[in-house]
Amino acid sequence: MYQIDFLPVESENGLGTKSGDAIAAQFTLTDGRTAVIVIDGGYSATGESLVEHIDTYYGTRYVDIVISTHPDADHINGLKHVIETLEVGELLVHRPRKHAVNIDDFSNLEAVDNLISAAETRGVKVSEPFAGMQRWDGQLQILGPTQDYYREMLEQHLQEVKSGVAARRRSLAASLMTKGRDVLAWALPALPIETLGEDGETGPRNNTSAIVVLTVDDHRILFTGDAGIPALSAAADQYEVAIGSFDAYPLAVLQAPHHGSRRNLAPTLLNRIVGAPGTRVGIFQAPISSAKASPKHPSPKVVNALTRRGGYVVATEGTTVCVQNQASRAGWTTVPALPPLHEADD
């Protein structure tokens, strides 16, 4: 049994158009026990929503593992409240101070420090999530990054910050933002020809994201943070070593990385991990954590690429999305999959 909840994340204080991740999951271990994990916590206020959700729907105040995929504010800031409010067994978070000397330019470093300090104050075990780490006899596995790749990406990120590349990238993104859009207003009657490119590129900071696979009832669920194509490709290599081929051990759930950004996925990568169009037997769930106010998340090209490969694509867009393999919750209704979307301005 599993129930995985993707909570809606909107920009801090309701300002801006940025998406974020806040995920809670309750599932059965092979020995019959029930476990709870949290993967990312959105902005600071989102932590309160996570605590309330776990209390209400999971009926517990205990979280076995909290995972911070990477230290962007829309992923990490809410986790401190979770650590301080609930009883937590272990925190998995990267420690950039251990892997770089000149770390002062690392943005949101204070949130990392505060999260680790809160965990240590409460006696929570703190570990770094690198490829090969396992919990519960492999039911939860970290597929990436390796420690060497993390250090390489961290150094690249710090060099970008020093040279101003990262700031220019953020400035360009800001210049492209307009008011939020209604995803369904972009609906088309049929899928267009694939235009998702092979040249998508995200920043090295995003490629430090912890990539996690959870296996429950022979269902494999992949959580991707903001990881890009090279990080996900390396994680796919690790998947095939630790679990087996994607054909023999297919994914039941693929979280679209980086809120459905077109810069984080490519057709050949998707063909590898979920199958080429028309080749898959059955569907896979493809949840996307995207803010309702965001004009660029999710990318129509990504929605369409996932759909044509058998994905049942849904986006949070201000609503909690629950992916589960049990009876529906009382009062909850099925979320319709996103239709094919118009790609002209993507």
GUVEX-670397 format. One record per residue (C-alpha): residue in one letter; x, y, z. Coordinates in steps of 0.2 Angstrom, whole numbers. Example, Ala and Ser with C-alpha at 12.3 -4.5 7.8 and 13.67 -1.06 7.14 Angstrom:
+-------+-------+-------+-------+
! lolum !  east ! north !    up !
+-------+-------+-------+-------+
!     a !    62 !   -22 !    39 !
!     s !    68 !    -5 !    36 !
+-------+-------+-------+-------+
***
This chain:
+-------+-------+-------+-------+
! lolum !  east ! north !    up !
+-------+-------+-------+-------+
!     m !     0 !     0 !     0 !
!     y !     6 !    18 !    -4 !
!     q !    -1 !    35 !    -4 !
!     i !    10 !    49 !   -11 !
!     d !     4 !    67 !    -9 !
!     f !    11 !    81 !   -19 !
!     l !     6 !    97 !   -10 !
!     p !     3 !   113 !   -19 !
!     v !    17 !   126 !   -18 !
!     e !    16 !   144 !   -23 !
!     s !    28 !   158 !   -20 !
!     e !    33 !   164 !    -3 !
!     n !    19 !   176 !     4 !
!     g !     9 !   173 !   -12 !
!     l !    21 !   184 !   -22 !
!     g !    29 !   179 !   -39 !
!     t !    26 !   165 !   -50 !
!     k !    38 !   151 !   -44 !
!     s !    34 !   133 !   -42 !
!     g !    40 !   122 !   -28 !
!     d !    40 !   104 !   -21 !
!     a !    32 !    97 !    -5 !
!     i !    29 !    78 !    -5 !
!     a !    23 !    67 !     9 !
!     a !    21 !    48 !     7 !
!     q !    15 !    34 !    18 !
!     f !    18 !    16 !    13 !
!     t !    19 !    -2 !    19 !
!     l !    36 !   -10 !    21 !
!     t !    40 !   -28 !    17 !
!     d !    39 !   -33 !    35 !
!     g !    21 !   -26 !    36 !
!     r !    26 !   -10 !    46 !
!     t !    20 !     7 !    39 !
!     a !    33 !    21 !    35 !
!     v !    31 !    39 !    32 !
!     i !    43 !    50 !    22 !
!     v !    44 !    68 !    17 !
!     i !    53 !    74 !     1 !
!     d !    56 !    93 !     1 !
!     g !    45 !   105 !    10 !
!     g !    42 !   120 !    -2 !
!     y !    43 !   137 !     6 !
!     s !    42 !   141 !    24 !
!     a !    23 !   141 !    26 !
!     t !    22 !   125 !    16 !
!     g !    30 !   116 !    31 !
!     e !    14 !   120 !    41 !
!     s !     3 !   112 !    27 !
!     l !    14 !    96 !    27 !
!     v !    13 !    94 !    46 !
!     e !    -6 !    96 !    45 !
!     h !    -8 !    84 !    30 !
!     i !     3 !    71 !    39 !
!     d !    -7 !    72 !    55 !
!     t !   -24 !    72 !    46 !
!     y !   -22 !    59 !    32 !
!     y !    -8 !    48 !    39 !
!     g !   -14 !    49 !    57 !
!     t !     4 !    50 !    64 !
!     r !    16 !    63 !    71 !
!     y !    31 !    52 !    66 !
!     v !    41 !    54 !    50 !
!     d !    54 !    40 !    47 !
!     i !    64 !    50 !    34 !
!     v !    64 !    68 !    28 !
!     i !    74 !    71 !    12 !
!     s !    80 !    88 !     5 !
!     t !    84 !    85 !   -13 !
!     h !    93 !   102 !   -15 !
!     p !    94 !   119 !    -6 !
!     d !    83 !   130 !   -17 !
!     a !    70 !   140 !    -6 !
!     d !    55 !   132 !   -15 !
!     h !    61 !   114 !    -9 !
!     i !    70 !   116 !     7 !
!     n !    63 !   131 !    17 !
!     g !    48 !   122 !    24 !
!     l !    57 !   107 !    31 !
!     k !    63 !   116 !    46 !
!     h !    45 !   117 !    53 !
!     v !    43 !    98 !    49 !
!     i !    59 !    94 !    59 !
!     e !    54 !   105 !    73 !
!     t !    36 !   100 !    75 !
!     l !    35 !    81 !    71 !
!     e !    46 !    67 !    78 !
!     v !    58 !    63 !    64 !
!     g !    70 !    48 !    63 !
!     e !    82 !    54 !    50 !
!     l !    86 !    69 !    39 !
!     l !    95 !    66 !    22 !
!     v !   103 !    83 !    16 !
!     h !   118 !    88 !     7 !
!     r !   131 !    98 !    17 !
!     p !   139 !   110 !     5 !
!     r !   151 !   116 !    18 !
!     k !   159 !    99 !    19 !
!     h !   162 !    99 !     0 !
!     a !   168 !   117 !    -4 !
!     v !   180 !   129 !     4 !
!     n !   174 !   146 !    -3 !
!     i !   155 !   143 !     1 !
!     d !   150 !   161 !     5 !
!     d !   142 !   164 !   -12 !
!     f !   131 !   149 !   -10 !
!     s !   113 !   155 !   -10 !
!     n !   101 !   150 !     4 !
!     l !   115 !   142 !    14 !
!     e !   107 !   149 !    30 !
!     a !    92 !   138 !    27 !
!     v !   103 !   123 !    25 !
!     d !   113 !   127 !    41 !
!     n !    97 !   130 !    51 !
!     l !    89 !   114 !    45 !
!     i !   104 !   104 !    50 !
!     s !   105 !   113 !    67 !
!     a !    86 !   110 !    70 !
!     a !    89 !    92 !    67 !
!     e !   104 !    90 !    78 !
!     t !    96 !   100 !    92 !
!     r !    81 !    87 !    92 !
!     g !    93 !    72 !    91 !
!     v !    88 !    68 !    73 !
!     k !   101 !    57 !    63 !
!     v !   108 !    68 !    49 !
!     s !   115 !    59 !    33 !
!     e !   120 !    64 !    16 !
!     p !   110 !    57 !     1 !
!     f !   123 !    50 !   -11 !
!     a !   121 !    36 !   -24 !
!     g !   121 !    19 !   -17 !
!     m !   112 !    23 !     0 !
!     q !    98 !    12 !     4 !
!     r !    85 !    11 !    18 !
!     w !    73 !    -3 !    22 !
!     d !    83 !   -17 !    13 !
!     g !    82 !    -7 !    -3 !
!     q !    64 !    -1 !    -3 !
!     l !    71 !    16 !    -3 !
!     q !    87 !    20 !   -13 !
!     i !    96 !    35 !   -18 !
!     l !   101 !    34 !   -37 !
!     g !   111 !    50 !   -38 !
!     p !   121 !    61 !   -37 !
!     t !   137 !    52 !   -33 !
!     q !   148 !    61 !   -21 !
!     d !   161 !    65 !   -34 !
!     y !   147 !    72 !   -46 !
!     y !   140 !    82 !   -32 !
!     r !   156 !    91 !   -29 !
!     e !   159 !    94 !   -47 !
!     m !   142 !   102 !   -49 !
!     l !   144 !   112 !   -33 !
!     e !   161 !   119 !   -39 !
!     q !   153 !   123 !   -56 !
!     h !   139 !   132 !   -47 !
!     l !   150 !   142 !   -36 !
!     q !   160 !   147 !   -52 !
!     e !   144 !   152 !   -60 !
!     v !   139 !   163 !   -46 !
!     k !   156 !   171 !   -45 !
!     s !   156 !   175 !   -64 !
!     g !   138 !   181 !   -64 !
!     v !   132 !   167 !   -75 !
!     a !   119 !   161 !   -63 !
!     a !   113 !   178 !   -59 !
!     r !   111 !   181 !   -78 !
!     r !   101 !   165 !   -80 !
!     r !    89 !   170 !   -66 !
!     s !    87 !   188 !   -74 !
!     l !    83 !   180 !   -91 !
!     a !    70 !   168 !   -82 !
!     a !    62 !   183 !   -74 !
!     s !    61 !   193 !   -90 !
!     l !    51 !   179 !   -98 !
!     m !    38 !   178 !   -84 !
!     t !    21 !   185 !   -87 !
!     k !     5 !   183 !   -77 !
!     g !     0 !   165 !   -73 !
!     r !   -10 !   155 !   -86 !
!     d !   -23 !   142 !   -85 !
!     v !   -15 !   126 !   -91 !
!     l !   -32 !   119 !   -98 !
!     a !   -34 !   135 !  -109 !
!     w !   -19 !   128 !  -119 !
!     a !   -29 !   112 !  -123 !
!     l !   -28 !   104 !  -140 !
!     p !   -39 !    90 !  -148 !
!     a !   -24 !    79 !  -152 !
!     l !    -6 !    77 !  -148 !
!     p !     6 !    87 !  -159 !
!     i !    22 !    81 !  -167 !
!     e !    35 !    79 !  -153 !
!     t !    46 !    95 !  -152 !
!     l !    54 !    92 !  -135 !
!     g !    73 !    94 !  -139 !
!     e !    88 !    84 !  -134 !
!     d !    98 !   100 !  -129 !
!     g !    89 !   104 !  -113 !
!     e !   101 !   112 !  -100 !
!     t !    98 !   116 !   -82 !
!     g !   110 !   123 !   -70 !
!     p !   123 !   113 !   -60 !
!     r !   114 !   117 !   -43 !
!     n !    99 !   108 !   -50 !
!     n !   109 !    93 !   -55 !
!     t !   115 !    91 !   -37 !
!     s !    97 !    85 !   -33 !
!     a !    95 !    69 !   -24 !
!     i !    86 !    57 !   -35 !
!     v !    76 !    44 !   -25 !
!     v !    67 !    28 !   -30 !
!     l !    54 !    20 !   -19 !
!     t !    48 !     2 !   -21 !
!     v !    31 !    -3 !   -14 !
!     d !    21 !   -18 !   -19 !
!     d !    32 !   -21 !   -35 !
!     h !    28 !    -3 !   -40 !
!     r !    43 !     8 !   -42 !
!     i !    41 !    27 !   -39 !
!     l !    55 !    39 !   -45 !
!     f !    57 !    56 !   -37 !
!     t !    68 !    68 !   -47 !
!     g !    69 !    85 !   -38 !
!     d !    76 !    98 !   -51 !
!     a !    88 !    86 !   -59 !
!     g !    93 !    88 !   -77 !
!     i !    97 !    77 !   -91 !
!     p !   115 !    72 !   -86 !
!     a !   110 !    69 !   -68 !
!     l !    95 !    59 !   -73 !
!     s !   105 !    49 !   -85 !
!     a !   117 !    44 !   -72 !
!     a !   103 !    39 !   -60 !
!     a !    96 !    28 !   -74 !
!     d !   113 !    19 !   -75 !
!     q !   112 !    17 !   -56 !
!     y !    94 !    10 !   -57 !
!     e !    99 !    -3 !   -70 !
!     v !   113 !    -9 !   -58 !
!     a !   104 !    -9 !   -42 !
!     i !    86 !   -14 !   -48 !
!     g !    87 !   -20 !   -66 !
!     s !    82 !   -14 !   -84 !
!     f !    68 !    -2 !   -85 !
!     d !    59 !   -15 !   -97 !
!     a !    60 !   -28 !   -84 !
!     y !    56 !   -17 !   -69 !
!     p !    46 !    -2 !   -76 !
!     l !    42 !    14 !   -67 !
!     a !    24 !    15 !   -60 !
!     v !    27 !    33 !   -56 !
!     l !    38 !    46 !   -63 !
!     q !    38 !    64 !   -55 !
!     a !    42 !    76 !   -69 !
!     p !    58 !    85 !   -64 !
!     h !    59 !   104 !   -60 !
!     h !    40 !   106 !   -61 !
!     g !    39 !   100 !   -78 !
!     s !    52 !   111 !   -86 !
!     r !    57 !   107 !  -104 !
!     r !    75 !   110 !  -100 !
!     n !    76 !    94 !   -89 !
!     l !    70 !    80 !  -100 !
!     a !    74 !    74 !  -118 !
!     p !    65 !    61 !  -129 !
!     t !    79 !    49 !  -128 !
!     l !    80 !    49 !  -109 !
!     l !    61 !    47 !  -108 !
!     n !    62 !    33 !  -121 !
!     r !    75 !    24 !  -110 !
!     i !    66 !    26 !   -93 !
!     v !    47 !    25 !   -98 !
!     g !    48 !    18 !  -116 !
!     a !    46 !    25 !  -133 !
!     p !    29 !    31 !  -139 !
!     g !    18 !    16 !  -143 !
!     t !    29 !     3 !  -134 !
!     r !    23 !     3 !  -116 !
!     v !    10 !    -9 !  -110 !
!     g !    -1 !     1 !   -98 !
!     i !     1 !    18 !   -91 !
!     f !    12 !    26 !   -78 !
!     q !     8 !    41 !   -66 !
!     a !    17 !    57 !   -70 !
!     p !    13 !    70 !   -57 !
!     i !    20 !    88 !   -59 !
!     s !    22 !   100 !   -45 !
!     s !    19 !   117 !   -53 !
!     a !    12 !   133 !   -46 !
!     k !    -5 !   139 !   -53 !
!     a !     3 !   156 !   -55 !
!     s !    18 !   150 !   -65 !
!     p !    18 !   154 !   -84 !
!     k !    31 !   142 !   -88 !
!     h !    27 !   126 !   -78 !
!     p !    22 !   114 !   -83 !
!     s !    30 !   115 !  -101 !
!     p !    17 !   109 !  -114 !
!     k !    31 !   100 !  -123 !
!     v !    35 !    90 !  -107 !
!     v !    16 !    86 !  -104 !
!     n !    14 !    80 !  -122 !
!     a !    30 !    70 !  -122 !
!     l !    25 !    61 !  -106 !
!     t !     7 !    58 !  -113 !
!     r !    13 !    50 !  -129 !
!     r !    23 !    38 !  -119 !
!     g !     8 !    32 !  -109 !
!     g !     9 !    45 !   -95 !
!     y !    -6 !    50 !   -85 !
!     v !     0 !    68 !   -82 !
!     v !    -7 !    78 !   -68 !
!     a !    -1 !    95 !   -61 !
!     t !    -4 !   102 !   -43 !
!     e !    -9 !   119 !   -49 !
!     g !   -15 !   124 !   -32 !
!     t !   -22 !   107 !   -27 !
!     t !   -15 !    92 !   -18 !
!     v !   -13 !    77 !   -29 !
!     c !   -13 !    60 !   -22 !
!     v !    -5 !    45 !   -31 !
!     q !   -10 !    29 !   -23 !
!     n !   -13 !    10 !   -25 !
!     q !   -27 !     8 !   -13 !
!     a !   -46 !    13 !   -11 !
!     s !   -49 !    32 !   -14 !
!     r !   -50 !    43 !     1 !
!     a !   -67 !    49 !     7 !
!     g !   -72 !    65 !    -1 !
!     w !   -58 !    65 !   -14 !
!     t !   -61 !    64 !   -32 !
!     t !   -50 !    57 !   -47 !
!     v !   -40 !    71 !   -55 !
!     p !   -42 !    71 !   -74 !
!     a !   -26 !    69 !   -84 !
!     l !   -20 !    85 !   -93 !
!     p !   -25 !    85 !  -112 !
!     p !   -13 !    88 !  -126 !
!     l !    -7 !   106 !  -125 !
!     h !    -3 !   119 !  -137 !
!     e !    16 !   121 !  -139 !
!     a !    18 !   137 !  -150 !
!     d !    24 !   148 !  -136 !
!     d !    33 !   135 !  -125 !
+-------+-------+-------+-------+
***
